[in-house]
């Protein structure tokens, strides 16, 4: 499983448990690395929606949810190395 799926699954499950998105600190604590640039790429590719300057703003789009189900092609592999 690539990092994009790990990030999308974590964000989706976090929303289901808490009713809001995780912070960058919570994601870093969970993964052991800061996912900032990966989140930016997923947002640019339409898998995530983010509201600049808003706390706990990250959520999956319909395309992101479909990616978790394996119904949308994954991001370019070179972007996740």
N, C-alpha and C positions, 0 to 999 in steps of 0.2 A: 504494500500500500504506500502511495507517495504522500509527501507532506501536505499536499493540498487537501487530501481526504481527511487526514488527521485533524487539520485545522478546522475544516468545515464540520466534521463530526463533533469536535469539542465545542464549537460555538453553538451548534444546534442543540446539543444535550444541555449545555449551560443555560440556554434560553428556556428549555423545558423545565429545568429544575428551579431556576431563580426568577424567571419572568423578565430578564434583561440580559444584555450581552456582557461578556467578561471584559475586564480591563486588561491592558497590556501587561501589567504586573502579574495578574492571575494567569495569563497565558504563558508568560515566561516561567512562572513557578511550576506550572503543569508540565511544560515541555522541556525546560532546562535551557531554552534559548529564546531570544526575542524575535517574534515573528513579523516585525514591522514591514519589511520589504515584501514578504510573502503575502501579507494582508493587502498591501497596495496592489500587487499583481492580481490577486483574486478579485479585488474590487474593480480594477480596470477591465478584467475579462468578464465581468457581469455576474460573478458567483456570490459576491458579498455587496451589501449596501452599507455605506458608512456616512455619517453626518459629521463633517469637519467641526472640531471644537466642542463636540458634545460627548459627555462622559458615557461610557457603556453603550456606544452607538452601533456596534457591529452586529449585523444580522444577515442571515442567508436570504438570497433572492430565490425566486422559483427555479431559476437556472441552477443555483447552488444546491437546492434540495434535489433536483433531478441528477446532479453530479453525484450526490451521495448514493443514489439508487443505481448509478452506473449507466444512466441514459443520456449523458452528455459527455463528449470527449474531454479527456483530462487536459490541463494546461501543458504547454510545451515542456518536455523534460529538462531542457537546458536551464529553464528558469528556476528549477528546484535543486540544483546541484550546488 
